[in-house]
Amino acid sequence: MKGRNVILLILLVVLADQALKIYIKTHFYMNEHHNVLGSWFRLHFVENEGMAYGWKFGGDGGKMLLTLFRLGAVIFGVYYIRQLIVKKQQRGFIICASLIFAGALGNLIDSMFYGMIFEESVPGSMAVAKMFPNQGYAGFLHGKVVDMLYFPIIRDAHFPKWVPVWGGEEFEFFRPIFNLADFAISTGVISILVFQKRFFKHDDKEQQNATVETNAVVNDDVQVQ
């Protein structure tokens, strides 16, 4: 797979992710939602201070650590994807790695810059945040990740009472709210797990071809010509 095709794929994912995030941030107030395809697919604006799908990680210190980890992962990803291209790794694997990289980069942009270029979206307020205000809501590396994709396919259901721990409690599938970057990362990771035998089949063949088996008897009487 050619390097320019990889760059194009990454740019398309990042640009689509950022375009949707900027639109939601500047047109939706916090927790505003609108149905897209019935009630099972909604655009629902929330902000994520931690990891993907709304999971959090250790307050301000954890937020800083997570952002730095993302930055390190993106820097390493540039080198890793370049090595995959140079070694002519399986095309599907390069695509999956590129999706994971693009997703990490998309969320990293939020964490690094959104606090400085947007007003804060306040829960309970119907005010819409402006872009490039006189002062942002947070400093460098402390921005919040914008999430908006919500698929409550099963709603208003309850676990059976015999289920341990959650018996009788409300059940909803799919509860997390995420963004295109999260989706790209999940797609890349799941595809690698599902198709790992196909992706790494080439390496297995090379290892087998490198091993030469012979039944010939080798002793001192054998003359090399």
C-alpha distance (Angstrom), angle and dihedral (degrees) to the residues before:
residue distance angle dihedral
M1 . . .
K2 3.79 . .
G3 3.77 121.6 .
R4 3.79 94.2 -125.4
N5 3.80 90.8 56.8
V6 3.81 90.1 52.5
I7 3.81 91.1 49.3
L8 3.82 90.4 48.7
L9 3.82 91.9 51.1
I10 3.81 92.1 49.0
L11 3.82 92.2 47.2
L12 3.81 92.4 49.4
V13 3.81 92.4 51.8
V14 3.82 94.2 44.9
L15 3.82 94.3 45.2
A16 3.81 92.9 47.6
D17 3.81 90.5 46.8
Q18 3.80 93.9 48.8
A19 3.80 94.7 43.0
L20 3.80 91.6 54.8
K21 3.81 92.7 44.1
I22 3.81 93.1 50.3
Y23 3.80 91.4 47.5
I24 3.81 92.6 50.0
K25 3.81 93.4 44.3
T26 3.81 93.4 50.8
H27 3.83 99.0 38.2
F28 3.83 105.3 35.0
Y29 3.77 128.6 62.9
M30 3.81 117.6 -139.3
N31 3.84 112.0 -65.9
E32 3.81 92.8 4.6
H33 3.79 110.6 145.8
H34 3.80 138.1 -175.7
N35 3.79 130.4 -170.9
V36 3.80 115.1 -115.2
L37 3.81 103.2 175.2
G38 3.76 105.8 12.9
S39 3.77 117.8 -65.0
W40 3.82 95.5 -47.7
F41 3.83 96.4 71.0
R42 3.80 119.4 44.6
L43 3.76 141.0 163.1
H44 3.79 102.0 -129.0
F45 3.81 118.0 173.6
V46 3.79 117.1 -138.2
E47 3.79 132.9 143.7
N48 3.76 124.7 -129.2
E49 3.80 119.9 -148.2
G50 3.79 94.8 -173.2
M51 3.76 139.9 19.5
A52 3.78 133.6 -14.0
Y53 3.82 122.2 -55.8
G54 3.81 92.6 21.8
W55 3.82 98.1 -62.8
K56 3.79 113.9 147.2
F57 3.77 130.8 -141.5
G58 3.81 123.6 -157.3
G59 3.82 108.6 -49.7
D60 3.83 123.0 -93.1
G61 3.79 93.6 -23.2
G62 3.77 91.5 49.1
K63 3.80 90.1 46.7
M64 3.81 91.0 54.4
L65 3.81 91.6 46.1
L66 3.78 92.2 49.1
T67 3.81 92.3 49.3
L68 3.80 91.6 50.0
F69 3.80 89.5 48.0
R70 3.80 89.8 52.6
L71 3.80 89.7 49.1
G72 3.80 91.5 51.3
A73 3.80 91.1 46.5
V74 3.81 91.5 51.7
I75 3.82 92.3 49.0
F76 3.80 90.9 49.1
G77 3.81 89.6 44.8
V78 3.82 91.5 61.3
Y79 3.81 90.5 56.4
Y80 3.81 94.2 41.5
I81 3.81 96.3 50.4
R82 3.79 90.3 46.5
Q83 3.81 89.5 54.4
L84 3.81 90.7 49.7
I85 3.80 90.2 54.0
V86 3.81 93.8 45.8
K87 3.82 91.5 49.4
K88 3.83 90.1 46.1
Q89 3.77 93.3 -124.9
Q90 3.80 119.6 -170.9
R91 3.82 110.6 -63.6
G92 3.79 95.3 -127.7
F93 3.78 92.2 52.5
I94 3.81 91.7 51.5
I95 3.82 89.7 51.3
C96 3.81 91.2 51.1
A97 3.80 92.1 47.9
S98 3.81 89.4 48.8
L99 3.82 91.6 51.9
I100 3.80 91.2 51.3
F101 3.81 90.6 47.7
A102 3.82 92.7 47.8
G103 3.80 91.4 49.9
A104 3.79 92.7 49.4
L105 3.81 90.4 48.4
G106 3.81 92.3 48.6
N107 3.80 93.4 54.5
L108 3.79 91.5 41.0
I109 3.81 90.2 59.3
D110 3.81 89.2 56.2
S111 3.80 92.9 48.8
M112 3.79 94.4 46.9
F113 3.81 103.4 41.1
Y114 3.81 114.8 11.2
G115 3.80 93.5 82.5
M116 3.80 89.5 59.0
I117 3.82 100.8 41.7
F118 3.82 102.3 41.3
E119 3.77 138.5 57.4
E120 3.77 116.0 -120.4
S121 3.79 118.8 -89.5
V122 3.81 103.5 -137.5
P123 3.81 120.3 -151.4
G124 3.80 110.3 -119.4
S125 3.80 93.3 23.3
M126 3.79 123.4 105.1
A127 3.80 91.9 -153.5
V128 3.80 115.7 120.4
A129 3.81 117.3 -134.6
K130 3.79 119.0 -113.4
M131 3.78 125.1 -136.5
F132 3.83 119.8 -122.5
P133 3.83 97.9 11.3
N134 3.80 123.1 175.4
Q135 3.78 88.0 -96.4
G136 3.78 130.2 14.7
Y137 3.79 126.5 -137.5
A138 3.83 96.6 -110.5
G139 3.78 143.5 11.0
F140 3.78 132.7 -102.1
L141 3.84 113.6 -52.5
H142 3.82 92.1 12.5
G143 3.80 101.0 88.0
K144 3.79 121.6 128.2
V145 3.79 122.4 -119.2
V146 3.81 114.5 -118.4
D147 3.83 115.9 -129.7
M148 3.78 126.9 -175.7
L149 3.84 114.6 148.1
Y150 3.79 110.9 104.3
F151 3.81 125.8 173.9
P152 3.84 109.8 -178.0
I153 3.81 92.2 174.6
I154 3.81 93.6 161.1
R155 3.81 115.5 35.1
D156 3.81 138.4 166.3
A157 3.81 91.2 24.6
H158 3.80 127.6 131.8
F159 3.77 134.6 -147.5
P160 3.82 113.5 -110.9
K161 3.79 111.4 -97.3
W162 3.80 91.4 -117.7
V163 3.85 92.0 63.0
P164 3.84 109.5 106.3
V165 3.82 117.6 -113.4
W166 3.84 96.0 -7.9
G167 3.80 98.9 48.6
G168 3.80 111.3 142.7
E169 3.82 94.1 4.0
E170 3.78 123.8 127.0
F171 3.80 115.7 -86.5
E172 3.78 127.2 -155.6
F173 3.80 130.8 175.3
F174 3.03 122.4 -138.0
R175 3.84 99.7 16.3
P176 3.86 105.7 160.9
I177 3.81 120.0 92.2
F178 3.80 113.1 -144.1
N179 3.80 144.0 162.4
L180 3.81 138.4 -124.0
A181 3.81 91.4 -90.8
D182 3.82 90.8 56.2
F183 3.80 89.1 47.4
A184 3.82 91.9 51.7
I185 3.81 91.7 50.3
S186 3.81 92.7 47.6
T187 3.81 92.2 46.8
G188 3.81 91.7 51.2
V189 3.81 95.0 46.8
I190 3.82 95.8 44.4
S191 3.81 91.9 46.5
I192 3.80 91.3 52.5
L193 3.81 90.5 51.0
V194 3.80 93.3 47.1
F195 3.81 97.5 43.3
Q196 3.80 100.3 31.1
K197 3.82 93.5 120.1
R198 3.78 90.8 54.9
F199 3.81 94.1 43.6
F200 3.80 94.9 50.1
K201 3.80 97.8 34.6
H202 3.81 91.2 98.6
D203 3.81 91.6 58.2
D204 3.81 91.5 50.2
K205 3.79 91.1 53.1
E206 3.78 91.9 50.1
Q207 3.80 90.9 52.6
Q208 3.82 91.1 49.5
N209 3.80 92.5 48.5
A210 3.79 90.5 50.1
T211 3.83 90.4 58.8
V212 3.81 113.8 79.5
E213 3.78 116.8 -162.9
T214 3.80 121.3 -162.3
N215 3.79 136.7 171.2
A216 3.80 93.1 -157.9
V217 3.77 115.7 126.2
V218 3.76 113.0 -123.6
N219 3.83 117.6 -154.5
D220 3.78 141.2 139.7
D221 3.81 92.6 -84.7
V222 3.81 92.3 65.2
Q223 3.80 110.3 102.8
V224 3.76 119.9 -152.7
Q225 3.82 111.8 -141.4
